Amino acid sequence: MRAGHRLAIAFATVTILLLASCLGVTPGDGEPEPDADELALNASIALSEEAIEGVRTETVTEDGGELRNVTVAVTEAPPDRSDVEVLRAEHVPAEGDRTVIDGPVMWSYDAGAEEAERVETEPDHHWLSDTAEFGFVRGPDLDRYDVEYVGTETVGDREAHVVEIVPPEEVVVERSVDVLVGQTEYRLPVRTDDERADRVASERWWIDAETEYPVRQEVTVRDADGEPISTATREYEELTVDPEFEDDAFTFEPPADAEVIERDTVERERFDSVAEAEAFLPFELPDLDLPDRYEFDAAIVTDPEEPTTVSLLYVDEHPDSVSVTVSVDREPPPDEDVVDEGVGAVDGTLYTGAFGAAVYWECEDYAYSVLGLEDPDRLIELAERIGCP
């Protein structure tokens, strides 16, 4: 069975700098220019809350050469129902693959292998769709980004406002293009001429003037010297916002000739205090020294039957969050995820985690990692502050 569980793209991209006149028409004389921050915020909310039905094409290129091109039919009712089917695929064997999510239940159909995998999580958990995961910017992050209004352009038959979203400095991303298609993850290396970390350069959104939904997104990355690496785009050829769905819209019936595989997820136990988690664990938890702005939210113990790892989730007022993982398993990050080694006073490893950068280090009986949407330098500072309790 090929690994992975959703159609998603988390990959690096190249900026195409266009003059406003090339993008289209800017507001005429006497017409107030739209507020760029408000446009981006409303579009971010639409991505996470609006139901949609349509067809979109996702393309990744590197140095002007196409790496992959996939067209999918998507039906989605946020936050926890979606149906994504690959209609056409170039350079990746994904045509016919389908991923259907209905709350805690996810079906992944591999058309090439004729395998349908069903996975169910805990009742209070649901899978994330790939729509909101495209790119690097998340809703809460917009407060930290500079948003510039560029002008208007026609996308298909829609008038769209164009905004450029520039992230804070020192945002590190991995030197690869990760393409998750159906049930297969493809890792395509991005060429670099040095060992310095790549940095996100910008995102550009084309926001439908009528629905405020992004009808085109372009994510951009440049290396540490500002040189372009690659480009990723997502564009809707067809799109209906707030459609009416049939009752069985997110029901999946495997084809008659498909092998059906049932897979269990890793169980987790949630505790509302560090003391409760420590009483459950077969090992003591060290005292963590975090800045006062971080407030403890929960402790998540993975695999309660053989508990060796606990993640301590802290949130602040932004609301950013940081997860401090303490483990006796000592499993370092995969080599392909490593961005830098020997970082900070803890001699840690900087790598890319599921939701951002992360730092891993070891201290006697424990292995630690700090993960979050913070800038890598701030994560390194947190790791140094925690040190080896």
C-alpha positions in Angstrom: 0.0 0.0 0.0 1.5 3.4 -0.8 1.8 5.7 2.1 0.0 9.0 2.6 -3.6 10.0 3.2 -4.8 12.9 1.2 -4.4 14.9 -1.9 -2.3 17.8 -0.8 0.6 19.9 -2.0 3.3 21.2 0.4 6.0 22.4 -1.8 8.4 25.2 -2.6 8.0 27.8 -5.4 9.6 30.6 -7.5 8.4 34.3 -7.6 7.4 35.8 -11.0 7.6 39.5 -10.5 5.1 41.3 -12.6 4.4 45.0 -12.9 0.9 46.0 -11.8 0.2 47.1 -15.4 0.9 43.5 -16.5 -1.5 42.1 -14.0 -4.4 44.1 -15.2 -6.3 47.2 -14.3 -5.8 49.1 -11.0 -8.6 51.1 -9.5 -9.6 54.1 -11.7 -9.2 57.7 -10.7 -11.3 58.5 -7.7 -11.9 54.9 -6.8 -10.5 53.9 -3.5 -8.0 51.1 -3.6 -9.2 48.0 -1.7 -7.6 47.3 1.7 -5.1 44.6 1.0 -5.1 43.2 4.6 -8.9 43.0 4.6 -8.9 41.2 1.2 -6.3 38.6 2.4 -8.1 38.0 5.7 -11.5 37.5 4.0 -9.9 35.2 1.5 -8.2 33.2 4.2 -11.6 32.9 6.0 -13.2 31.8 2.8 -10.6 29.1 2.3 -11.3 27.6 5.7 -15.1 28.1 5.9 -16.7 28.3 2.5 -18.1 25.1 0.8 -17.0 24.8 -2.8 -17.4 22.6 -5.9 -15.2 22.9 -8.9 -12.2 21.8 -11.0 -8.7 23.1 -10.4 -5.2 22.5 -11.8 -2.1 22.4 -9.6 1.3 22.8 -11.2 4.9 22.7 -9.9 7.9 24.0 -11.9 11.6 24.3 -11.2 13.9 26.6 -13.1 11.2 27.0 -15.8 10.7 23.2 -16.2 7.5 21.5 -15.2 7.8 18.9 -12.5 4.2 17.9 -12.3 0.7 18.9 -13.4 -2.5 17.6 -11.8 -6.1 18.5 -12.5 -8.6 17.5 -9.8 -12.4 17.7 -9.3 -13.0 18.9 -5.7 -16.1 19.0 -3.6 -15.7 20.4 -0.1 -17.7 21.4 3.0 -15.3 22.7 5.6 -14.0 21.9 8.1 -14.2 18.2 7.8 -15.8 16.9 4.5 -14.2 16.8 1.1 -14.0 14.7 -2.0 -11.0 15.1 -4.3 -10.6 13.0 -7.5 -7.6 13.2 -9.9 -9.0 13.8 -13.5 -5.6 14.2 -15.3 -2.0 13.9 -14.1 1.3 14.5 -15.8 4.6 13.2 -14.5 3.0 11.4 -11.6 0.9 8.2 -11.7 -2.2 9.5 -10.0 -5.0 9.6 -12.6 -8.2 8.2 -11.1 -6.9 8.4 -7.5 -9.6 9.7 -5.1 -9.6 10.9 -1.4 -12.9 11.3 0.4 -13.1 12.7 3.9 -16.2 12.7 6.1 -15.3 13.8 9.6 -13.1 11.2 11.3 -13.4 8.8 8.3 -11.1 9.0 5.3 -11.1 6.8 2.2 -8.0 6.9 -0.1 -8.4 5.1 -3.4 -5.3 4.2 -5.4 -6.6 3.6 -8.9 -3.3 2.2 -10.2 -3.1 -0.5 -7.4 -6.8 -0.9 -7.2 -6.7 -0.5 -3.5 -9.1 1.4 -1.2 -7.8 2.3 2.3 -10.2 3.3 5.1 -8.9 5.0 8.1 -10.9 6.3 11.1 -9.6 8.6 13.8 -11.0 9.4 17.2 -14.6 10.9 17.2 -13.3 14.3 18.3 -10.7 14.4 15.5 -11.1 14.9 11.8 -8.7 15.0 8.8 -7.6 18.2 7.2 -8.4 18.7 3.6 -5.7 19.9 1.2 -7.5 23.1 0.2 -6.5 25.0 3.3 -3.0 23.5 3.3 -1.8 24.9 0.0 1.1 27.3 0.5 2.7 28.5 3.7 0.4 31.3 4.9 -2.3 30.4 7.4 -5.1 32.6 8.7 -3.5 33.6 12.0 -0.2 34.2 10.2 -1.5 37.1 8.3 -0.9 39.4 11.3 2.8 38.7 10.8 2.8 39.2 7.0 3.0 42.3 4.8 0.1 42.3 2.3 0.3 44.6 -0.7 -2.5 45.3 -3.2 -1.2 44.8 -6.8 -4.3 45.4 -9.0 -6.9 43.4 -10.8 -6.8 40.7 -13.4 -9.3 38.4 -15.1 -9.0 34.7 -14.1 -11.3 32.7 -16.4 -14.4 34.8 -16.5 -13.9 36.3 -13.0 -12.6 39.7 -12.0 -10.0 39.1 -9.3 -8.1 41.4 -6.9 -4.5 40.5 -6.7 -2.5 40.7 -3.5 1.1 40.0 -2.7 1.8 38.4 0.7 5.3 38.7 2.0 6.3 36.7 5.0 8.6 37.7 7.9 12.3 37.3 7.5 14.1 34.1 8.3 11.2 31.8 7.4 12.9 28.4 6.5 11.4 25.8 4.3 12.8 22.4 3.2 14.8 22.1 0.0 12.3 19.8 -1.7 8.9 19.7 -3.4 6.6 17.4 -1.6 3.7 16.2 -3.7 1.0 14.0 -2.0 -1.2 12.6 -4.7 -3.9 10.2 -3.6 -2.1 7.8 -1.4 1.5 8.4 -2.6 4.0 11.0 -1.5 6.6 12.1 -4.0 9.6 13.9 -2.8 11.3 15.8 -5.6 14.6 17.4 -4.6 15.1 21.1 -5.3 18.6 21.9 -6.5 20.7 24.2 -4.4 24.3 25.4 -4.8 25.1 25.9 -1.1 24.0 24.6 2.3 22.1 27.7 3.3 18.4 27.4 4.2 15.9 28.4 1.6 13.4 31.1 2.5 9.8 31.7 1.6 9.7 34.8 -0.7 6.1 35.5 -1.1 2.6 34.3 -2.0 0.3 35.9 -4.6 -3.5 35.4 -4.4 -6.1 36.3 -7.0 -9.2 36.9 -5.0 -12.6 36.7 -6.8 -14.2 40.2 -6.4 -17.6 38.7 -6.0 -17.1 35.8 -3.7 -13.8 36.8 -2.0 -12.6 33.2 -2.7 -9.0 32.8 -4.0 -9.4 31.5 -7.6 -5.7 31.4 -8.2 -2.8 31.1 -5.7 0.9 31.2 -6.4 3.4 30.3 -3.7 7.0 31.5 -4.0 10.4 30.6 -2.5 13.8 32.0 -3.0 17.1 30.7 -1.6 19.1 32.6 1.1 20.6 34.8 -1.7 17.2 35.7 -3.1 17.6 33.6 -6.2 14.4 31.9 -7.4 14.1 28.1 -7.0 10.6 27.0 -8.2 6.9 27.9 -8.6 3.7 26.3 -7.5 0.3 27.5 -8.7 -3.3 26.4 -8.1 -6.0 27.8 -10.4 -9.7 27.0 -10.7 -11.1 26.4 -14.1 -14.6 25.9 -12.6 -15.8 27.0 -9.2 -19.1 27.3 -7.4 -19.0 28.8 -3.9 -21.6 27.7 -1.4 -23.2 24.9 -3.6 -26.0 22.6 -2.5 -24.9 19.1 -1.8 -26.8 15.8 -1.9 -27.0 13.8 1.4 -24.5 11.3 0.1 -22.1 13.8 -1.4 -19.2 12.6 0.8 -20.0 8.9 0.8 -17.4 6.6 -0.9 -18.2 3.2 -2.2 -15.0 1.3 -3.3 -15.1 -0.2 -6.8 -16.1 -3.8 -6.9 -12.7 -5.0 -7.9 -10.8 -2.9 -5.4 -8.9 -4.4 -2.4 -10.3 -2.8 0.8 -7.8 -2.2 3.6 -8.8 -1.1 7.1 -6.0 0.8 8.9 -6.0 1.9 12.6 -4.6 5.2 13.6 -2.2 5.7 16.4 -4.2 6.2 19.6 -3.6 9.2 21.7 -4.6 10.3 25.2 -5.2 13.9 26.1 -4.5 15.4 29.5 -5.3 18.9 30.8 -2.2 19.3 33.0 1.4 18.2 33.0 0.8 16.5 36.4 -2.0 14.3 35.0 0.2 13.3 32.1 3.2 12.6 34.3 1.0 10.3 36.5 0.1 8.3 33.5 3.6 8.0 32.0 6.3 5.5 33.0 8.9 8.3 33.1 9.2 11.7 34.7 8.7 14.9 32.7 11.4 17.5 33.1 10.5 21.1 34.1 10.3 23.2 31.0 11.3 26.9 31.1 9.2 28.7 28.5 8.5 32.5 28.2 5.6 33.8 30.2 3.6 34.5 27.1 3.1 30.8 26.5 0.2 29.2 28.4 -0.1 25.4 28.7 -3.0 24.0 26.7 -2.7 20.2 26.7 -0.5 17.1 27.0 -0.9 14.5 24.2 0.4 11.0 24.9 1.0 8.9 21.8 0.2 5.2 21.9 -1.1 5.0 25.5 -0.5 1.3 25.7 3.3 1.8 25.4 3.7 5.5 26.2 7.2 6.7 25.4 6.3 10.1 23.9 4.4 13.1 25.1 3.7 16.4 23.3 3.1 19.4 25.5 1.1 22.1 23.6 1.5 25.7 24.6 -0.4 28.6 23.0 0.1 32.4 23.2 -2.1 35.3 22.4 -1.6 35.4 18.6 -2.8 32.6 18.6 0.4 30.9 17.7 1.3 27.6 19.3 4.4 25.6 20.1 4.6 21.9 20.8 7.4 20.6 22.9 7.8 16.8 22.5 9.6 14.8 25.1 10.5 11.2 24.2 12.6 8.3 25.5 12.6 6.7 22.0 15.3 8.9 20.6 14.1 9.0 17.0 15.9 11.8 15.2 14.2 13.4 12.2 14.6 11.8 8.8 17.6 12.9 6.9 15.5 14.3 4.0 13.8 16.7 6.4 17.0 18.2 7.9 17.8 21.8 7.1 20.8 22.4 9.4 22.7 20.6 12.1 24.6 21.7 15.2 22.3 24.7 15.8 22.2 26.6 19.0 23.8 25.8 22.3 21.9 22.5 22.4 23.8 21.3 19.3 20.4 20.6 17.8 19.0 19.7 14.4 16.8 22.1 12.5 14.3 20.3 10.4 10.9 20.7 8.8 7.9 19.3 10.7 4.3 18.8 9.9 3.3 22.4 10.6 6.5 24.4 10.3 10.1 24.3 11.3 11.3 22.3 14.3 14.4 21.8 16.4 15.5 18.3 17.8 18.1 17.7 20.4 19.1 15.0 23.0 19.8 15.2 26.7 20.9 12.1 28.6 17.6 10.1 29.1 15.4 12.2 26.8 15.0 13.5 23.3 13.3 16.8 22.7 11.8 18.6 19.8 10.2 22.1 19.6 7.8 22.6 16.7 5.6 25.5 15.6 5.0 28.3 13.2 7.6 30.5 14.8 10.6 31.7 12.9 13.4 29.1 13.2 15.6 31.5 15.1 12.9 31.8 17.8 12.5 28.0 17.9 16.3 27.7 18.4 16.1 30.3 21.2 13.3 28.2 22.8 15.4 25.1 22.5 18.3 26.8 24.2 16.0 28.1 27.0 14.7 24.6 27.7 18.2 23.1 27.3 18.7 19.9 29.3 16.5 20.3 32.4 
